[in-house]
Amino acid sequence: FLDPAAEKRAYIMMEDEAKLAKTVGDLLEEYNQIADTPMKLVLFLDAIEHVSRICRVIRLPLGNALLLGVGGSGRQSLTKLATHLEEFELFQIESTKGYTYNDWRDDLKRLMFLSGMESKDTTFLFTDSQIHMEAFLEDINNLLNTGEVPNLFNAEDLENIA
């Protein structure tokens, strides 16, 4: 992300920390101008390194990451920033009190259509507070292991895909 004009962006060691901090800071400002909810982040070196790692992981084919840490440590914010830096679509479910398994399946269908049918590079951001049923984890496990969720699409959906 240091050279947005580059055709093929390489993951390389950055020697100039000041240039790295300025570039990421500028990209954060750009994100804040277009985002519905701007992020007020302090981009210290560790945070910038985490953003770089997240960028590297999500850029990999079938790349996924499990980010652990205490609440408020910046996992979601840094993931949103990395998603912006890589020019990916961010997909997040809107979990409400009445969120059901059918709502979950509908959201997964939208995610699959976005990343599959529309061929958009997508980051699926899912937090532990959004796990309302154990079946959610089973579906995510299937998605990560096989790339699909069994019985997600009915016959009508499959016709639209073909």
DSSP file with accessible surface (Angstrom, degrees, kcal/mol):
  #  RESIDUE AA STRUCTURE BP1 BP2  ACC     N-H-->O    O-->H-N    N-H-->O    O-->H-N    TCO  KAPPA ALPHA  PHI   PSI    X-CA   Y-CA   Z-CA
    1    1 A F              0   0   25      0, 0.0    10,-0.1     0, 0.0     4,-0.0   0.000 360.0 360.0 360.0  -3.7    0.0    0.0    0.0
    2    2 A L        +     0   0   50      1,-0.3     3,-0.1     2,-0.1     7,-0.0   0.814 360.0  36.3 -70.2 -29.0    3.0    2.3    0.1
    3    3 A D    >   +     0   0   94      1,-0.1     3,-1.9     3,-0.0    -1,-0.3  -0.778  67.8 179.2-124.0  85.9    2.8    2.7   -3.7
    4    4 A P  T 3  S+     0   0   85      0, 0.0    -1,-0.1     0, 0.0    -2,-0.1   0.754  81.3  59.1 -60.3 -22.1   -0.9    2.8   -4.7
    5    5 A A  T 3  S+     0   0   91     -3,-0.1     2,-0.1    -4,-0.0     3,-0.0   0.639  80.1 112.1 -82.2 -11.3    0.1    3.3   -8.3
    6    6 A A    <   -     0   0   31     -3,-1.9     3,-0.2     1,-0.1    -3,-0.0  -0.364  62.1-146.9 -66.9 137.3    2.0    0.1   -8.5
    7    7 A E  S    S+     0   0  198      1,-0.3     2,-0.6    -2,-0.1    -1,-0.1   0.946  92.5  27.0 -66.7 -50.5    0.5   -2.6  -10.7
    8    8 A K  S    S-     0   0  189     -3,-0.0     2,-0.5     2,-0.0    -1,-0.3  -0.952  83.3-149.9-117.7 113.7    1.8   -5.5   -8.4
    9    9 A R        -     0   0   60     -2,-0.6     2,-0.3    -3,-0.2    -2,-0.0  -0.706  11.9-150.5 -89.5 130.0    2.3   -4.5   -4.8
   10   10 A A        -     0   0   70     -2,-0.5     2,-0.9     1,-0.0    -4,-0.0  -0.702  14.8-130.4 -99.7 149.2    5.0   -6.3   -3.0
   11   11 A Y        +     0   0  117     -2,-0.3     2,-0.3   -10,-0.1    -2,-0.0  -0.857  51.2 153.9 -95.5 100.3    5.1   -7.1    0.7
   12   12 A I        -     0   0  127     -2,-0.9     2,-0.2     0, 0.0    -2,-0.0  -0.879  51.5 -86.0-129.1 163.0    8.6   -5.9    1.5
   13   13 A M        -     0   0  149     -2,-0.3     2,-0.6     1,-0.1    -2,-0.0  -0.483  39.5-144.0 -67.9 130.8   10.6   -4.6    4.5
   14   14 A M        -     0   0   44     -2,-0.2     3,-0.1     1,-0.2    -1,-0.1  -0.886  16.8-175.9-102.0 118.2   10.1   -0.9    4.9
   15   15 A E        +     0   0  159     -2,-0.6     2,-1.1     1,-0.2    -1,-0.2   0.826  68.9  69.4 -81.7 -34.2   13.2    0.8    6.2
   16   16 A D     >  -     0   0   84      1,-0.2     4,-2.1     2,-0.1    -1,-0.2  -0.717  57.2-179.8 -94.4  95.1   11.8    4.4    6.5
   17   17 A E  H  > S+     0   0  117     -2,-1.1     4,-2.8     1,-0.2     5,-0.2   0.838  81.2  56.4 -64.0 -33.5    9.4    4.2    9.5
   18   18 A A  H  > S+     0   0   71      2,-0.2     4,-2.4     1,-0.2    -1,-0.2   0.920 108.4  46.6 -65.5 -42.6    8.5    7.9    9.1
   19   19 A K  H  > S+     0   0  113      2,-0.2     4,-2.7     1,-0.2    -2,-0.2   0.911 113.0  50.1 -64.9 -41.5    7.5    7.5    5.5
   20   20 A L  H  X S+     0   0   17     -4,-2.1     4,-2.7     2,-0.2     5,-0.3   0.940 111.4  48.0 -60.9 -47.9    5.4    4.4    6.4
   21   21 A A  H  X S+     0   0   40     -4,-2.8     4,-2.4     1,-0.2    -2,-0.2   0.904 113.1  48.1 -62.0 -41.3    3.7    6.3    9.3
   22   22 A K  H  X S+     0   0  131     -4,-2.4     4,-2.7     2,-0.2    -1,-0.2   0.928 112.0  49.0 -65.8 -43.6    2.9    9.2    7.0
   23   23 A T  H  X S+     0   0   27     -4,-2.7     4,-2.3     2,-0.2    -2,-0.2   0.940 114.3  44.2 -62.5 -47.4    1.6    7.0    4.2
   24   24 A V  H  X S+     0   0    0     -4,-2.7     4,-2.3     1,-0.2    -1,-0.2   0.905 113.2  52.4 -65.9 -38.2   -0.7    5.1    6.6
   25   25 A G  H  X S+     0   0   19     -4,-2.4     4,-2.2    -5,-0.3    -2,-0.2   0.918 109.8  48.5 -61.8 -42.6   -1.8    8.3    8.2
   26   26 A D  H  X S+     0   0   71     -4,-2.7     4,-2.3     1,-0.2    -1,-0.2   0.903 111.4  49.7 -63.7 -41.0   -2.7    9.8    4.9
   27   27 A L  H  X S+     0   0   21     -4,-2.3     4,-2.4     2,-0.2    -2,-0.2   0.856 108.3  53.6 -68.4 -32.3   -4.6    6.6    3.9
   28   28 A L  H  X S+     0   0   13     -4,-2.3     4,-2.7     2,-0.2    11,-0.2   0.921 108.4  49.7 -65.7 -42.2   -6.5    6.8    7.3
   29   29 A E  H  X S+     0   0  118     -4,-2.2     4,-1.6     2,-0.2    -2,-0.2   0.916 110.1  50.8 -61.2 -41.8   -7.5   10.4    6.5
   30   30 A E  H  X S+     0   0   93     -4,-2.3     4,-1.1     1,-0.2     3,-0.2   0.924 110.7  49.3 -60.9 -43.7   -8.7    9.2    3.1
   31   31 A Y  H >X S+     0   0   34     -4,-2.4     4,-2.1     1,-0.2     3,-0.7   0.929 108.6  53.1 -60.1 -45.0  -10.7    6.5    4.8
   32   32 A N  H 3< S+     0   0   41     -4,-2.7    -1,-0.2     1,-0.2    -2,-0.2   0.793 104.1  56.9 -64.1 -28.2  -12.2    8.9    7.2
   33   33 A Q  H 3< S+     0   0  157     -4,-1.6    -1,-0.2    -3,-0.2    -2,-0.2   0.826 118.0  31.1 -72.1 -30.3  -13.4   11.2    4.4
   34   34 A I  H << S+     0   0  118     -4,-1.1    -2,-0.2    -3,-0.7    -1,-0.2   0.630  99.8  97.3-103.3 -14.5  -15.4    8.5    2.7
   35   35 A A     <  -     0   0   22     -4,-2.1    -4,-0.0    -5,-0.2     0, 0.0  -0.437  67.9-138.9 -80.7 147.9  -16.5    6.4    5.7
   36   36 A D  S    S+     0   0  163      1,-0.3    -1,-0.1    -2,-0.1    -4,-0.0   0.860 102.7  33.9 -66.6 -38.6  -19.9    6.8    7.4
   37   37 A T  S    S-     0   0  107     -3,-0.0    -1,-0.3     2,-0.0    -3,-0.1  -0.898  88.4-146.3-120.7  99.6  -18.1    6.4   10.8
   38   38 A P        -     0   0   68      0, 0.0     2,-0.5     0, 0.0    -6,-0.1  -0.274  12.5-132.0 -63.6 151.3  -14.7    8.0   10.8
   39   39 A M        -     0   0   16    -11,-0.2     2,-1.0    38,-0.1    -7,-0.1  -0.917   6.8-154.8-108.1 129.6  -12.0    6.3   13.0
   40   40 A K        +     0   0  197     -2,-0.5     2,-0.4     2,-0.0   -12,-0.0  -0.822  32.8 169.5-101.3  90.5   -9.8    8.4   15.3
   41   41 A L        -     0   0   46     -2,-1.0     2,-0.7    36,-0.1    -2,-0.0  -0.829  37.1-140.4-107.4 145.2   -6.8    6.2   15.5
   42   42 A V        -     0   0  119     -2,-0.4     2,-1.5     1,-0.0     5,-0.1  -0.919  22.0-152.4 -98.0 112.6   -3.4    6.8   17.0
   43   43 A L        +     0   0   34     -2,-0.7   -18,-0.1     4,-0.1     2,-0.1  -0.573  25.7 167.2 -93.5  77.2   -1.1    5.1   14.5
   44   44 A F     >  -     0   0  119     -2,-1.5     4,-2.2     1,-0.1     3,-0.4  -0.345  53.9 -91.8 -80.1 170.2    1.9    4.1   16.6
   45   45 A L  H  > S+     0   0   63      1,-0.2     4,-2.5     2,-0.2     5,-0.2   0.877 124.6  52.2 -57.2 -42.7    4.4    1.6   15.2
   46   46 A D  H  > S+     0   0   92      1,-0.2     4,-2.2     2,-0.2    -1,-0.2   0.907 110.0  49.6 -62.2 -40.3    2.8   -1.5   16.5
   47   47 A A  H  > S+     0   0    6     -3,-0.4     4,-2.5     2,-0.2    -1,-0.2   0.922 110.9  49.5 -64.2 -41.6   -0.6   -0.5   15.1
   48   48 A I  H  X S+     0   0    3     -4,-2.2     4,-2.4     1,-0.2    -2,-0.2   0.905 110.0  51.4 -64.8 -39.5    1.0    0.1   11.7
   49   49 A E  H  X S+     0   0   71     -4,-2.5     4,-2.3    -5,-0.2    -1,-0.2   0.907 109.5  50.2 -63.9 -39.6    2.8   -3.2   11.8
   50   50 A H  H  X S+     0   0   91     -4,-2.2     4,-2.7     2,-0.2    -2,-0.2   0.915 109.3  51.1 -65.2 -41.5   -0.5   -5.0   12.6
   51   51 A V  H  X S+     0   0    0     -4,-2.5     4,-2.7     1,-0.2    -2,-0.2   0.933 109.8  51.1 -60.0 -42.7   -2.2   -3.2    9.7
   52   52 A S  H  X S+     0   0   20     -4,-2.4     4,-2.3     1,-0.2    -2,-0.2   0.913 110.6  48.2 -61.7 -42.2    0.6   -4.4    7.4
   53   53 A R  H  X S+     0   0   98     -4,-2.3     4,-2.5     2,-0.2    -1,-0.2   0.918 111.2  49.7 -65.1 -42.9    0.2   -8.0    8.6
   54   54 A I  H  X S+     0   0   14     -4,-2.7     4,-2.8     1,-0.2     5,-0.3   0.928 110.3  51.4 -63.1 -42.0   -3.6   -7.9    8.1
   55   55 A C  H  X S+     0   0    0     -4,-2.7     4,-1.6    -5,-0.2    -1,-0.2   0.927 110.5  48.9 -58.4 -45.7   -3.0   -6.5    4.6
   56   56 A R  H  X S+     0   0   93     -4,-2.3     4,-0.8    -5,-0.2    -2,-0.2   0.934 113.8  45.9 -61.3 -44.0   -0.6   -9.3    3.8
   57   57 A V  H >< S+     0   0   30     -4,-2.5     3,-0.9     1,-0.2    -2,-0.2   0.933 113.1  46.6 -68.8 -45.7   -3.0  -12.0    5.1
   58   58 A I  H 3< S+     0   0   25     -4,-2.8     5,-0.3     1,-0.3    -1,-0.2   0.780 107.1  59.8 -72.1 -21.1   -6.1  -10.8    3.4
   59   59 A R  H 3< S+     0   0   74     -4,-1.6    -1,-0.3    -5,-0.3    -2,-0.2   0.725  86.6  95.0 -76.2 -21.3   -4.3  -10.3    0.1
   60   60 A L  S X< S-     0   0   92     -3,-0.9     3,-2.3    -4,-0.8     2,-0.1  -0.380  95.4 -93.5 -66.1 147.4   -3.4  -14.0    0.0
   61   61 A P  T 3  S+     0   0  121      0, 0.0     3,-0.1     0, 0.0    -1,-0.1  -0.449 114.3   1.0 -60.3 129.3   -5.6  -16.3   -2.0
   62   62 A L  T 3  S+     0   0  165      1,-0.2     2,-0.1    -2,-0.1    -3,-0.1   0.736  98.0 173.3  60.3  25.6   -8.2  -17.7    0.6
   63   63 A G    <   +     0   0   30     -3,-2.3     2,-0.3    -5,-0.3    -1,-0.2  -0.370   4.0 163.3 -68.2 136.9   -6.5  -15.6    3.2
   64   64 A N        -     0   0   92     -3,-0.1     2,-0.3    -2,-0.1    59,-0.0  -0.984  15.8-163.5-150.1 156.7   -8.1  -15.4    6.6
   65   65 A A        -     0   0   57     -2,-0.3     2,-0.6     2,-0.0   -11,-0.0  -0.995  16.8-146.4-144.2 146.9   -7.1  -14.4   10.1
   66   66 A L        -     0   0  145     -2,-0.3     2,-0.6     2,-0.0    -2,-0.0  -0.972  23.3-160.5-110.8 113.3   -8.3  -14.8   13.6
   67   67 A L        -     0   0   65     -2,-0.6     2,-0.3     2,-0.0    -2,-0.0  -0.872   8.7-170.8-101.0 124.1   -7.4  -11.7   15.6
   68   68 A L        +     0   0  145     -2,-0.6     2,-0.3     7,-0.0    -2,-0.0  -0.859  25.0 109.4-114.3 149.1   -7.3  -12.0   19.4
   69   69 A G        -     0   0   46     -2,-0.3     3,-0.1     5,-0.0     5,-0.1  -0.882  64.4 -63.5 163.9 168.3   -7.1   -9.4   22.0
   70   70 A V    >   -     0   0  115     -2,-0.3     3,-1.5     1,-0.1     4,-0.1  -0.313  68.5 -81.5 -70.7 156.6   -8.9   -7.5   24.7
   71   71 A G  T 3  S+     0   0   70      1,-0.2    -1,-0.1     2,-0.1     0, 0.0  -0.302 116.8  24.5 -58.2 137.8  -11.9   -5.4   23.8
   72   72 A G  T 3  S+     0   0   85     -3,-0.1    -1,-0.2     1,-0.0    -2,-0.1   0.567  82.5 120.7  84.6   9.4  -11.0   -2.0   22.5
   73   73 A S  S <  S-     0   0   64     -3,-1.5    -2,-0.1    -4,-0.0    -3,-0.1   0.537  86.5-104.4 -85.6  -5.7   -7.5   -3.0   21.3
   74   74 A G  S  > S+     0   0   22     -4,-0.1     4,-2.8    -5,-0.1     5,-0.3   0.581  75.5 135.5 102.2  10.4   -8.2   -2.0   17.7
   75   75 A R  H  > S+     0   0   67      1,-0.2     4,-1.9     2,-0.2     5,-0.2   0.944  80.4  39.7 -57.4 -49.8   -8.8   -5.3   16.0
   76   76 A Q  H  > S+     0   0   75      2,-0.2     4,-2.7     1,-0.2     5,-0.2   0.932 117.0  49.1 -66.9 -44.7  -11.9   -4.1   14.1
   77   77 A S  H  > S+     0   0   37      1,-0.2     4,-2.4     2,-0.2    -2,-0.2   0.925 112.8  46.4 -63.4 -43.9  -10.5   -0.7   13.3
   78   78 A L  H  X S+     0   0   17     -4,-2.8     4,-2.7     2,-0.2    -1,-0.2   0.878 112.4  51.4 -68.3 -33.6   -7.2   -2.0   12.0
   79   79 A T  H  X S+     0   0    9     -4,-1.9     4,-2.6    -5,-0.3    -2,-0.2   0.912 109.8  49.3 -67.8 -41.6   -9.0   -4.6    9.9
   80   80 A K  H  X S+     0   0   51     -4,-2.7     4,-2.1     2,-0.2    -2,-0.2   0.918 112.8  47.8 -62.6 -41.3  -11.3   -1.9    8.5
   81   81 A L  H  X S+     0   0    0     -4,-2.4     4,-2.7     2,-0.2    -2,-0.2   0.939 112.0  48.8 -65.5 -44.9   -8.3    0.2    7.7
   82   82 A A  H  X S+     0   0    0     -4,-2.7     4,-2.2     1,-0.2    -2,-0.2   0.903 109.3  53.6 -62.2 -38.9   -6.4   -2.7    6.1
   83   83 A T  H  <>S+     0   0    4     -4,-2.6     5,-2.7     1,-0.2     4,-0.3   0.916 110.8  46.6 -61.5 -42.6   -9.5   -3.5    4.0
   84   84 A H  H ><5S+     0   0   30     -4,-2.1     3,-1.3     3,-0.2    -2,-0.2   0.920 109.9  53.1 -64.4 -43.5   -9.5    0.0    2.8
   85   85 A L  H 3<5S+     0   0    7     -4,-2.7    -2,-0.2     1,-0.3    -1,-0.2   0.870 112.6  44.1 -61.4 -36.8   -5.8    0.0    2.0
   86   86 A E  T 3<5S-     0   0    7     -4,-2.2    -1,-0.3    -5,-0.2    -2,-0.2   0.432 111.8-122.6 -87.0  -1.0   -6.2   -3.2   -0.1
   87   87 A E  T < 5 +     0   0  147     -3,-1.3    -3,-0.2    -4,-0.3     2,-0.2   0.874  60.3 149.1  60.1  41.0   -9.3   -1.7   -1.8
   88   88 A F      < -     0   0   33     -5,-2.7     2,-0.4    -6,-0.2    34,-0.2  -0.594  52.3-106.6 -94.8 162.9  -11.5   -4.7   -0.6
   89   89 A E  E     -a  122   0A  88     32,-3.2    34,-3.3    -2,-0.2     2,-0.5  -0.733  30.4-136.2 -84.7 139.5  -15.2   -4.6    0.2
   90   90 A L  E     -a  123   0A  61     -2,-0.4     2,-0.5    32,-0.2    34,-0.2  -0.872  19.6-170.7 -99.2 126.8  -16.0   -4.8    3.9
   91   91 A F  E     +a  124   0A  16     32,-3.3    34,-2.5    -2,-0.5     2,-0.4  -0.980  12.8 163.3-119.7 122.8  -18.8   -7.2    4.8
   92   92 A Q  E     -a  125   0A  57     -2,-0.5     2,-0.1    32,-0.2    34,-0.1  -0.999  33.0-125.4-137.9 134.7  -20.2   -7.2    8.3
   93   93 A I        -     0   0    6     32,-0.5     2,-0.9    -2,-0.4    11,-0.0  -0.474  16.7-131.2 -77.1 153.2  -23.4   -8.6    9.6
   94   94 A E        -     0   0  165     -2,-0.1     2,-0.6    36,-0.0    -1,-0.1  -0.836  27.6-163.1-104.8  92.1  -25.8   -6.3   11.5
   95   95 A S        +     0   0   38     -2,-0.9     2,-0.2     4,-0.1    36,-0.0  -0.665  13.1 175.8 -82.9 119.0  -26.6   -8.5   14.5
   96   96 A T    >   -     0   0   86     -2,-0.6     3,-1.7    34,-0.1    -2,-0.0  -0.643  47.3 -94.3-113.6 177.0  -29.7   -7.4   16.4
   97   97 A K  T 3  S+     0   0  212      1,-0.3    -1,-0.0    -2,-0.2    -2,-0.0   0.882 126.1  45.2 -61.3 -37.6  -31.5   -8.8   19.3
   98   98 A G  T 3  S+     0   0   55      2,-0.0     2,-0.3    -3,-0.0    -1,-0.3   0.155  79.8 141.6 -92.9  20.8  -33.9  -10.7   17.1
   99   99 A Y    <   -     0   0   17     -3,-1.7     2,-0.2     4,-0.1    -4,-0.1  -0.472  33.1-167.1 -68.3 123.4  -31.2  -11.9   14.7
  100  100 A T     >  -     0   0   60     -2,-0.3     4,-2.1     1,-0.1     5,-0.1  -0.548  36.9-103.3-109.5 173.7  -32.1  -15.5   13.7
  101  101 A Y  H  > S+     0   0   69      1,-0.2     4,-2.5     2,-0.2     5,-0.2   0.867 122.9  54.8 -64.1 -35.3  -30.4  -18.4   11.9
  102  102 A N  H  > S+     0   0  115      2,-0.2     4,-2.3     1,-0.2    -1,-0.2   0.891 106.6  50.7 -65.8 -38.4  -32.4  -17.5    8.8
  103  103 A D  H  > S+     0   0   61      2,-0.2     4,-2.4     1,-0.2    -2,-0.2   0.911 110.1  51.0 -61.2 -43.5  -31.0  -14.0    8.9
  104  104 A W  H  X S+     0   0    0     -4,-2.1     4,-2.5     2,-0.2    -2,-0.2   0.929 110.2  48.2 -58.7 -47.3  -27.5  -15.4    9.3
  105  105 A R  H  X S+     0   0   33     -4,-2.5     4,-2.3     1,-0.2    -1,-0.2   0.896 110.6  51.4 -64.2 -39.0  -28.0  -17.7    6.3
  106  106 A D  H  X S+     0   0   82     -4,-2.3     4,-2.2     2,-0.2    -1,-0.2   0.906 110.1  49.5 -63.4 -41.2  -29.3  -14.7    4.2
  107  107 A D  H  X S+     0   0   17     -4,-2.4     4,-2.4     2,-0.2    -2,-0.2   0.904 109.8  51.1 -64.6 -40.4  -26.3  -12.7    5.2
  108  108 A L  H  X S+     0   0    2     -4,-2.5     4,-2.7     2,-0.2    -2,-0.2   0.895 108.4  52.4 -63.9 -38.0  -24.0  -15.6    4.2
  109  109 A K  H  X S+     0   0   37     -4,-2.3     4,-2.7     2,-0.2     5,-0.2   0.933 109.5  48.8 -61.7 -44.7  -25.7  -15.8    0.8
  110  110 A R  H  X S+     0   0  137     -4,-2.2     4,-2.5     1,-0.2    -2,-0.2   0.911 111.9  49.8 -61.4 -41.0  -25.2  -12.0    0.3
  111  111 A L  H  X S+     0   0    9     -4,-2.4     4,-2.6     2,-0.2     5,-0.3   0.930 111.8  47.6 -62.1 -45.6  -21.5  -12.5    1.2
  112  112 A M  H  X>S+     0   0   37     -4,-2.7     4,-2.7     1,-0.2     5,-0.7   0.895 113.1  47.9 -66.0 -39.9  -21.1  -15.4   -1.2
  113  113 A F  I  <>S+     0   0   51     -4,-2.7     5,-2.3     3,-0.2     4,-0.3   0.915 112.3  50.4 -65.4 -41.9  -22.8  -13.5   -4.0
  114  114 A L  I  <5S+     0   0   26     -4,-2.5     6,-1.7    -5,-0.2    -2,-0.2   0.945 121.4  31.9 -61.5 -48.8  -20.6  -10.4   -3.4
  115  115 A S  I  <5S+     0   0   51     -4,-2.6    -2,-0.2     4,-0.2    -1,-0.2   0.828 132.4  30.6 -82.5 -29.2  -17.4  -12.3   -3.4
  116  116 A G  I  <5S+     0   0   46     -4,-2.7     3,-0.3    -5,-0.3    -3,-0.2   0.938 126.5  30.1 -94.2 -62.6  -18.3  -15.0   -5.9
  117  117 A M  I   <S+     0   0   92     -5,-0.7    -3,-0.2    -4,-0.3    -4,-0.1   0.882 130.2  37.6 -69.5 -39.5  -20.8  -13.8   -8.4
  118  118 A E  S   <S-     0   0  107     -5,-2.3    -1,-0.2     2,-0.1    -4,-0.1   0.467  99.9-136.8 -91.3  -4.6  -19.7  -10.2   -8.4
  119  119 A S        +     0   0  100     -6,-0.3     2,-0.5    -3,-0.3    -4,-0.2   0.840  46.0 156.4  52.9  42.0  -16.0  -11.2   -8.0
  120  120 A K        -     0   0   83     -6,-1.7     2,-0.3   -32,-0.0    -1,-0.2  -0.843  49.7-119.0-100.1 131.6  -15.2   -8.5   -5.4
  121  121 A D        -     0   0  107     -2,-0.5   -32,-3.2   -34,-0.2     2,-0.4  -0.558  45.9-169.1 -64.7 127.2  -12.4   -9.0   -3.0
  122  122 A T  E     -a   89   0A  31     -2,-0.3     2,-0.5   -34,-0.2   -32,-0.2  -0.960  27.8-153.0-132.7 138.7  -14.1   -9.1    0.3
  123  123 A T  E     -a   90   0A  13    -34,-3.3   -32,-3.3    -2,-0.4     2,-0.8  -0.957  14.7-155.2-106.3 122.0  -13.2   -8.9    4.0
  124  124 A F  E     -a   91   0A  53     -2,-0.5     2,-0.7   -34,-0.2   -32,-0.2  -0.882   9.9-164.2 -98.4 110.3  -15.8  -10.6    6.2
  125  125 A L  E     +a   92   0A  17    -34,-2.5   -32,-0.5    -2,-0.8     2,-0.4  -0.875  15.6 168.8-101.7 115.4  -15.5   -9.1    9.7
  126  126 A F        -     0   0   43     -2,-0.7     2,-0.2   -34,-0.1    -2,-0.0  -0.996  14.4-159.5-133.2 126.2  -17.2  -11.2   12.3
  127  127 A T    >   -     0   0   20     -2,-0.4     3,-1.7     1,-0.1     4,-0.2  -0.671  31.3-112.4-107.6 163.4  -16.8  -10.7   16.1
  128  128 A D  G >  S+     0   0  124      1,-0.3     3,-1.4    -2,-0.2    -1,-0.1   0.807 114.4  63.6 -63.6 -27.1  -17.4  -12.9   19.0
  129  129 A S  G 3  S+     0   0   91      1,-0.3    -1,-0.3     3,-0.0    -3,-0.0   0.664  95.7  61.2 -72.6 -12.0  -20.4  -10.8   20.1
  130  130 A Q  G <  S+     0   0   17     -3,-1.7     2,-1.1     1,-0.0    -1,-0.3   0.427  75.4 103.8 -93.1   0.9  -22.2  -11.7   16.9
  131  131 A I    <   +     0   0   58     -3,-1.4     3,-0.1     1,-0.2    -1,-0.0  -0.723  34.3 156.2 -85.8 100.4  -22.2  -15.5   17.7
  132  132 A H        +     0   0   88     -2,-1.1     2,-0.3     1,-0.2    -1,-0.2   0.673  65.7  25.5 -96.3 -22.0  -25.8  -16.1   18.7
  133  133 A M  S >> S-     0   0   78     -3,-0.2     3,-1.4     1,-0.1     4,-0.7  -0.990  73.4-123.6-141.7 149.9  -25.8  -19.8   17.9
  134  134 A E  H >> S+     0   0  145     -2,-0.3     4,-1.7     1,-0.3     3,-0.6   0.817 108.7  70.3 -61.7 -28.0  -23.2  -22.6   17.7
  135  135 A A  H 3> S+     0   0   25      1,-0.2     4,-2.4     2,-0.2    -1,-0.3   0.805  88.1  63.7 -61.7 -27.7  -24.4  -23.2   14.1
  136  136 A F  H <> S+     0   0    0     -3,-1.4     4,-2.2     1,-0.2    -1,-0.2   0.931 104.4  46.0 -60.6 -44.4  -22.9  -19.8   13.1
  137  137 A L  H <X S+     0   0   83     -4,-0.7     4,-2.7    -3,-0.6    -2,-0.2   0.870 109.5  54.4 -67.5 -36.4  -19.4  -21.2   14.0
  138  138 A E  H  X S+     0   0  104     -4,-1.7     4,-2.4     2,-0.2    -1,-0.2   0.919 109.3  48.1 -62.4 -42.0  -20.2  -24.5   12.2
  139  139 A D  H  X S+     0   0    8     -4,-2.4     4,-2.5     2,-0.2    -2,-0.2   0.908 112.3  48.2 -66.1 -41.1  -21.0  -22.5    9.0
  140  140 A I  H  X S+     0   0   31     -4,-2.2     4,-2.8     2,-0.2     5,-0.2   0.916 110.1  53.0 -65.5 -40.6  -17.8  -20.4    9.3
  141  141 A N  H  X S+     0   0   88     -4,-2.7     4,-2.5     1,-0.2     5,-0.2   0.936 111.0  46.5 -58.9 -45.6  -15.8  -23.6    9.9
  142  142 A N  H  X>S+     0   0   49     -4,-2.4     4,-2.9     2,-0.2     6,-0.8   0.915 111.6  51.9 -62.6 -42.2  -17.2  -25.1    6.7
  143  143 A L  H  X5S+     0   0   34     -4,-2.5     4,-1.2     4,-0.2    -2,-0.2   0.922 114.1  42.6 -61.8 -43.1  -16.6  -21.9    4.8
  144  144 A L  H  <5S+     0   0   93     -4,-2.8    -1,-0.2     1,-0.2    -2,-0.2   0.873 121.0  40.7 -72.3 -36.7  -13.0  -21.7    5.9
  145  145 A N  H  <5S+     0   0  112     -4,-2.5    -2,-0.2    -5,-0.2    -3,-0.2   0.862 135.4  11.6 -81.6 -38.1  -12.3  -25.4    5.3
  146  146 A T  H  <5S-     0   0   89     -4,-2.9    -3,-0.2     2,-0.3    -2,-0.2   0.541  93.2-118.0-119.5 -13.3  -14.2  -26.1    2.1
  147  147 A G  S  <<S+     0   0   45     -4,-1.2     2,-0.3    -5,-0.8    -4,-0.2   0.558  86.4  72.4  84.6   6.7  -15.1  -22.7    0.7
  148  148 A E  S    S-     0   0  119     -6,-0.8    -2,-0.3    -9,-0.1    -1,-0.2  -0.967  72.1-129.9-147.9 164.1  -18.8  -23.4    0.9
  149  149 A V    >   -     0   0    7     -2,-0.3     3,-1.5    -3,-0.1     4,-0.3  -0.982  39.2-114.1-116.8 119.1  -21.6  -23.8    3.4
  150  150 A P  T 3  S+     0   0   57      0, 0.0    -7,-0.0     0, 0.0    -8,-0.0  -0.250  92.9   0.3 -57.4 137.2  -23.7  -26.9    3.0
  151  151 A N  T 3  S+     0   0  152      2,-0.1     3,-0.0     1,-0.1     0, 0.0   0.719  88.3 131.7  59.3  27.7  -27.3  -26.4    1.9
  152  152 A L    <   +     0   0    7     -3,-1.5     2,-0.4     1,-0.1    -1,-0.1   0.910  62.5  53.0 -73.4 -40.6  -26.9  -22.6    1.8
  153  153 A F  S    S-     0   0   50     -4,-0.3    -2,-0.1     4,-0.0    -1,-0.1  -0.805  73.1-149.8-103.5 134.5  -28.5  -22.2   -1.6
  154  154 A N     >  -     0   0   82     -2,-0.4     4,-2.3     1,-0.1     5,-0.2  -0.312  41.1 -89.1 -87.4 179.8  -31.9  -23.5   -2.6
  155  155 A A  H  > S+     0   0   72      1,-0.2     4,-1.9     2,-0.2     5,-0.1   0.883 127.3  52.8 -59.6 -39.6  -32.8  -24.6   -6.2
  156  156 A E  H  > S+     0   0  133      1,-0.2     4,-1.7     2,-0.2    -1,-0.2   0.921 109.7  48.6 -64.2 -41.8  -34.0  -21.1   -7.1
  157  157 A D  H  > S+     0   0   21      1,-0.2     4,-1.6     2,-0.2    -1,-0.2   0.913 109.8  52.5 -63.4 -41.8  -30.7  -19.6   -5.9
  158  158 A L  H  X S+     0   0   94     -4,-2.3     4,-2.1     1,-0.2    -1,-0.2   0.855 106.0  54.0 -64.1 -34.0  -28.7  -22.2   -7.9
  159  159 A E  H  < S+     0   0  146     -4,-1.9    -1,-0.2     1,-0.2    -2,-0.2   0.901 107.8  50.2 -65.3 -40.8  -30.7  -21.3  -11.0
  160  160 A N  H  < S+     0   0  107     -4,-1.7    -1,-0.2     1,-0.2    -2,-0.2   0.831 110.2  51.1 -65.5 -32.7  -29.7  -17.7  -10.7
  161  161 A I  H  <        0   0   62     -4,-1.6    -2,-0.2    -5,-0.1    -1,-0.2   0.914 360.0 360.0 -70.8 -43.0  -26.1  -18.6  -10.2
  162  162 A A     <        0   0  119     -4,-2.1    -2,-0.2    -5,-0.1    -3,-0.1   0.946 360.0 360.0 -74.6 360.0  -26.0  -20.8  -13.4
